[in-house]
Amino acid sequence: MASTKKSHAIDPAVARAIWLRAQRLDASAPFGQGPEATRLAVEHLGYVQIDTINVIERCHHHILYSRIPDYRRVHLSQAQSVDKSVFEYWTHALAYVPTRDLRFFLPAMKAYRAKDGGWYGSVTPAEIKKVLKRIKTDGALSIRDIDDDELVEKDHPWASRKPSKRALQLAFYQGLVAISARQGMLKSYELMERHFGWDKAPKPPSAKQVAEYLLERALTSQGVVSLDSICHLDAPSKGAVKALIDSRVRRKLLVPTHLESAPKVQHWVAPEVLEAVHAPAELVHILSPFDPLIIQRKRLAAFFGYDHIFEAYVPAAKRKLGYFALPVLVGDRIVAALDLKTDRAAGKLLVQKWTWLEDESAEVKAAIEDELGRFERFQLGRE
């Protein structure tokens, strides 16, 4: 555990206010309106996670909706396929990332090209060459466009039986192709340089520049940061990031802090952020379990005193909150968890379970129900 000998103690309420401000969940329409808001939101958050679960609207749309009241699904399609201001790649999970930050992912792409084995160990150079040649000749390619594969046995439960799909996926991670469009979870792949219209690829960053990017991304989207929150599921980056933090602390650009409720976990914050804390407005947000505010469970528990349980993979008899429970944020409190399901055929949003996490209030319940109405219209494409 980190020492807090020279660390500034902050109340969890102050830490929550800073984090909510950084996440832009403390104001209505913080990124404005229209398609441009999607680009601004992704750039500010650093990435927006993609997931396949479709009990309600998929999480990438849900995360943007939580910060852009007039968000439309076509706005993300425009950003990816027309404006090309966002692209897909792996952060701690598959995510939409700002195209302005693409160069910071070039080292990871290069590492994939040098890697042998793993999930894609069965893919041969000839298979990669084959799909790249087909894309070069015929244009963007989806797996549905490939009907001449000879199916193979799976070597992993999540693997595909189509060799061309594996080759496309590996070419994507290697940075040879980009996902140029997406319909649901069906992806179209285009040559990277043709998709972005490059004369030449961006210049790869140094290892120090990648670490600086990770630190700046976290400071922007989290406000108060820890080594774990900066390098979520990325332990190899911790050494370089910690060296940068120590340098900034020496120059008084960062202040060592810790939550009064969690003194053994070292955090850091910019002094100007610590001096400009304001209590968040009493807004209601029904959040995705993959929302940046929720996905880091230990951080969420430390800041909000709430330990979210994702129960989609828990046997039904053992679930407490429900299959796909969504935390409900009111102001700076997570007050309830709602297990929701969209019945698209019937045109209804179903509340399968409502769990109060603090004493029920008629006023808060009414505010949540109002938000549920708007949430239902979004789910059904009416808003």
C-alpha positions in Angstrom: 0.0 0.0 0.0 1.2 3.5 -0.7 2.3 5.8 2.1 0.1 8.8 2.9 2.7 10.6 5.0 2.7 13.7 2.8 -0.8 13.2 1.4 -3.7 15.6 1.6 -6.8 14.0 3.0 -10.1 14.8 1.2 -13.7 14.0 2.1 -15.3 11.4 -0.2 -18.0 14.0 -1.0 -15.3 16.3 -2.4 -13.7 13.4 -4.4 -17.2 12.5 -5.8 -17.8 16.1 -6.9 -14.4 16.2 -8.7 -15.0 12.8 -10.4 -18.5 13.7 -11.5 -17.3 17.0 -12.9 -14.6 15.2 -14.8 -17.1 12.7 -16.1 -19.5 15.5 -17.1 -22.3 14.0 -15.1 -22.9 17.1 -13.1 -24.4 19.3 -15.8 -27.1 19.0 -18.4 -25.9 18.8 -22.0 -22.2 19.4 -21.2 -21.1 18.7 -24.8 -23.9 20.6 -26.5 -26.2 19.1 -29.1 -26.1 17.4 -32.5 -23.4 15.1 -34.1 -20.5 17.2 -32.9 -21.4 16.5 -29.3 -20.5 12.8 -29.8 -16.9 13.7 -30.9 -16.5 16.1 -28.0 -17.8 13.5 -25.5 -15.5 10.7 -26.8 -12.5 13.1 -26.8 -13.2 14.2 -23.3 -13.8 10.7 -21.8 -10.9 9.2 -23.7 -12.8 6.1 -24.7 -16.3 4.7 -24.7 -16.6 1.0 -24.1 -18.3 -1.3 -26.6 -20.2 -4.4 -25.5 -22.4 -7.0 -27.1 -25.2 -7.3 -24.5 -28.4 -5.9 -25.9 -31.0 -6.4 -23.1 -31.3 -2.7 -23.3 -29.5 -0.4 -25.8 -25.8 -1.4 -26.1 -23.5 0.4 -23.7 -21.6 2.6 -26.2 -24.9 4.3 -27.1 -26.0 4.3 -23.5 -22.8 6.0 -22.2 -23.1 8.8 -24.7 -26.9 9.2 -24.1 -26.1 9.7 -20.4 -24.1 12.8 -21.3 -25.8 14.0 -24.5 -29.6 14.5 -23.9 -30.4 14.6 -27.6 -28.0 11.8 -28.6 -29.0 9.7 -31.7 -27.4 6.5 -32.7 -26.6 7.9 -36.2 -24.3 10.4 -34.5 -21.9 7.7 -33.6 -22.1 6.2 -37.0 -21.3 9.5 -38.6 -18.4 10.1 -36.3 -16.9 6.6 -37.2 -17.7 6.3 -40.9 -18.2 9.8 -42.2 -16.3 12.3 -40.1 -13.8 9.6 -39.0 -13.3 11.5 -35.7 -13.5 8.2 -33.7 -12.1 4.7 -34.3 -12.3 1.4 -32.6 -9.5 -0.3 -30.7 -8.7 -2.0 -27.5 -8.2 0.0 -24.3 -9.2 -2.2 -21.3 -11.9 -3.5 -23.6 -13.0 -2.8 -27.2 -13.9 0.8 -27.3 -14.5 3.9 -29.4 -11.4 6.2 -29.1 -10.8 9.7 -30.5 -8.9 9.6 -33.8 -6.7 12.4 -32.6 -5.3 9.8 -30.2 -4.7 7.0 -32.7 -0.9 7.4 -32.7 -0.8 6.4 -29.1 -2.1 2.9 -30.1 0.5 2.3 -32.8 2.9 0.7 -30.4 0.2 -1.9 -29.4 -0.5 -2.5 -33.0 3.2 -3.1 -33.8 3.4 -5.5 -30.8 0.6 -7.5 -32.3 2.4 -7.8 -35.6 5.5 -9.1 -33.7 3.5 -11.5 -31.5 3.3 -15.3 -32.1 0.6 -17.6 -30.8 -2.3 -16.5 -28.5 -5.9 -16.5 -29.6 -4.9 -15.9 -33.2 -2.0 -18.4 -33.3 -3.7 -20.4 -36.0 -3.9 -17.5 -38.4 -1.3 -17.8 -41.2 0.4 -14.9 -43.0 -1.2 -16.3 -46.2 -4.7 -15.8 -44.7 -3.9 -12.2 -43.6 -2.6 -11.5 -47.1 -5.7 -13.0 -48.7 -8.2 -10.8 -46.8 -6.1 -7.7 -47.3 -5.9 -8.4 -51.1 -9.7 -8.9 -51.2 -10.3 -5.6 -49.3 -7.9 -3.7 -51.6 -9.7 -5.0 -54.6 -13.3 -5.1 -53.5 -13.5 -2.4 -50.8 -14.6 -2.7 -47.2 -15.4 -6.2 -46.1 -17.6 -7.7 -43.4 -17.7 -11.3 -42.3 -21.1 -11.7 -44.0 -19.4 -10.9 -47.3 -17.3 -14.0 -47.0 -19.1 -17.2 -48.1 -16.3 -19.3 -49.4 -14.6 -20.2 -46.2 -14.0 -23.9 -45.3 -15.1 -24.1 -41.7 -12.6 -25.2 -39.1 -12.9 -26.5 -35.5 -12.9 -23.9 -32.7 -9.8 -23.8 -30.5 -11.5 -21.5 -28.0 -15.2 -21.0 -27.0 -15.2 -17.4 -28.3 -13.3 -18.2 -31.5 -14.8 -18.3 -35.0 -15.0 -21.3 -37.3 -14.3 -19.0 -40.2 -10.6 -18.6 -40.9 -11.3 -15.3 -42.7 -13.0 -13.8 -39.6 -9.9 -14.7 -37.5 -7.7 -13.1 -40.1 -9.8 -9.9 -40.2 -9.7 -9.7 -36.4 -5.9 -10.2 -36.2 -5.4 -7.7 -39.1 -7.5 -5.2 -37.0 -5.3 -5.7 -33.9 -2.2 -5.4 -36.0 -3.4 -2.0 -37.3 -3.6 -3.2 -40.9 -7.3 -2.6 -41.2 -9.8 -0.3 -39.4 -13.4 -0.9 -38.6 -14.9 1.5 -41.0 -18.6 0.9 -40.1 -20.7 -1.0 -37.7 -24.3 -2.2 -37.8 -25.1 -3.6 -34.4 -22.2 -5.9 -33.8 -21.6 -6.5 -37.6 -18.3 -4.8 -38.5 -16.9 -3.7 -41.9 -13.2 -3.7 -42.3 -11.3 -1.3 -44.5 -7.5 -0.8 -45.1 -6.3 1.5 -42.4 -4.6 4.0 -44.7 -7.6 4.1 -47.1 -10.1 4.6 -44.4 -8.3 7.6 -42.9 -7.0 8.9 -46.2 -3.4 8.9 -45.1 -0.5 9.7 -47.3 1.6 8.2 -44.5 0.7 6.9 -41.1 1.1 9.1 -38.0 4.4 9.1 -36.2 4.5 6.5 -33.4 5.1 8.0 -29.9 7.8 7.2 -27.5 7.2 5.1 -24.4 7.2 8.3 -22.3 4.7 9.9 -24.6 2.3 7.0 -24.2 2.6 7.2 -20.4 1.9 11.0 -20.6 -1.1 10.2 -22.7 -2.5 7.7 -20.2 -1.9 10.1 -17.3 -3.5 13.1 -19.1 -6.5 11.0 -20.2 -7.1 9.9 -16.6 -6.7 13.4 -15.2 -9.2 14.8 -17.7 -11.9 12.1 -17.3 -11.4 11.2 -13.6 -10.1 14.3 -11.9 -8.7 12.4 -8.8 -6.6 9.6 -10.0 -4.8 6.5 -8.6 -2.2 4.3 -10.3 -4.9 1.6 -10.7 -7.4 4.0 -12.1 -5.0 5.4 -14.7 -3.7 2.0 -15.7 -6.9 0.0 -15.4 -6.1 -3.6 -16.4 -2.8 -2.3 -17.8 -0.2 -3.2 -15.1 2.8 -3.0 -17.4 2.3 0.8 -17.8 2.4 1.5 -14.1 6.1 2.0 -13.7 6.4 4.7 -16.4 3.2 6.5 -15.3 4.3 6.5 -11.6 7.6 8.1 -12.7 5.7 10.9 -14.4 3.5 11.4 -11.4 6.5 11.7 -9.1 8.0 14.3 -11.4 4.8 16.4 -11.4 4.5 16.1 -7.6 8.0 17.5 -7.3 7.1 20.4 -9.6 3.8 20.9 -7.6 1.7 20.1 -10.7 0.0 17.3 -8.8 -1.0 17.1 -5.1 -0.8 13.7 -3.4 -4.2 13.0 -1.8 -6.2 10.2 -0.2 -9.8 9.7 0.6 -10.5 9.9 4.3 -12.4 6.7 4.0 -9.5 4.9 2.2 -6.2 6.3 3.5 -4.0 3.5 2.2 -4.8 4.1 -1.4 -2.7 6.9 -2.9 -4.4 9.4 -5.2 -3.3 12.6 -7.0 -5.1 15.7 -8.2 -4.2 18.9 -9.9 -4.2 21.7 -7.3 -6.4 24.0 -9.5 -9.0 21.2 -9.6 -8.9 20.8 -5.8 -9.5 24.5 -5.4 -12.5 24.7 -7.7 -14.9 22.0 -6.3 -18.6 22.6 -6.5 -21.4 20.4 -5.3 -23.1 18.7 -8.3 -26.6 19.4 -9.3 -29.4 16.9 -8.4 -29.5 15.3 -11.9 -30.8 11.8 -12.4 -28.7 9.4 -14.5 -29.6 5.7 -15.2 -26.1 4.4 -15.9 -24.8 1.5 -17.8 -22.8 -1.1 -15.8 -20.0 -0.4 -18.4 -20.1 3.4 -17.8 -16.7 4.9 -17.0 -18.1 5.9 -13.6 -19.1 2.3 -12.8 -16.7 0.0 -14.5 -13.8 0.3 -12.0 -15.6 -1.4 -9.1 -13.1 -0.7 -6.3 -12.9 2.9 -7.2 -16.7 3.2 -7.3 -16.9 1.6 -3.8 -14.3 3.9 -2.4 -15.9 7.1 -3.7 -19.6 6.2 -3.5 -19.7 3.5 -0.8 -21.5 1.3 -3.4 -20.2 -2.1 -4.6 -21.9 -2.8 -7.9 -22.5 -6.4 -8.8 -22.7 -7.4 -12.4 -25.0 -10.4 -12.4 -25.5 -11.3 -16.0 -23.2 -14.3 -15.5 -24.5 -15.2 -12.0 -27.0 -18.1 -11.8 -30.5 -16.6 -11.5 -31.1 -18.0 -8.1 -28.1 -16.2 -6.7 -28.8 -12.8 -8.2 -29.5 -9.9 -5.8 -30.0 -6.9 -8.1 -31.0 -8.7 -11.4 -29.5 -9.9 -14.7 -28.6 -6.4 -16.0 -29.0 -4.0 -13.1 -28.3 -0.3 -13.8 -27.1 2.0 -11.0 -29.2 5.1 -10.6 -27.2 8.3 -9.8 -29.0 11.2 -8.2 -26.7 14.1 -7.6 -23.7 12.5 -6.0 -25.5 9.4 -4.6 -26.2 6.1 -6.1 -29.6 5.6 -4.7 -31.0 2.5 -6.5 -30.3 -0.3 -9.0 -32.9 -1.0 -11.7 -32.9 -4.3 -13.6 -34.4 -3.2 -16.9 -35.2 -5.0 -20.2 -36.5 -3.5 -23.4 -39.4 -5.4 -24.9 -39.0 -4.1 -28.5 -41.9 -6.1 -29.9 -44.3 -4.7 -27.3 -42.7 -1.2 -27.4 -42.1 -1.1 -23.6 -39.3 -0.8 -21.2 -39.8 -3.4 -18.4 -38.7 -2.7 -14.8 -38.0 -6.3 -13.7 -36.6 -5.3 -10.3 -36.2 -2.1 -8.4 -33.7 -2.2 -5.5 -33.4 0.8 -3.2 -29.9 1.3 -1.9 -30.9 4.0 0.6 -34.3 4.9 2.1 -37.0 5.3 -0.4 -38.1 8.9 -1.0 -41.3 9.9 -2.8 -39.5 12.9 -4.3 -36.5 10.9 -5.5 -38.8 8.1 -6.8 -40.8 10.6 -8.9 -37.5 12.0 -10.3 -36.3 8.5 -11.3 -39.7 7.7 -12.9 -39.5 10.9 -15.0 -36.0 9.9 -16.2 -37.3 6.3 -16.9 -39.8 7.8 -19.3 -37.1 9.6 -21.2 -34.9 6.5 -21.0 -37.7 4.4 -22.5 -38.1 6.8 -25.4 -34.4 6.5 -26.1 -34.5 2.7 -25.9 -37.3 2.5 -28.4 -35.8 5.1 -30.8 -38.4 7.7 -30.1 -35.9 10.3 -28.8 
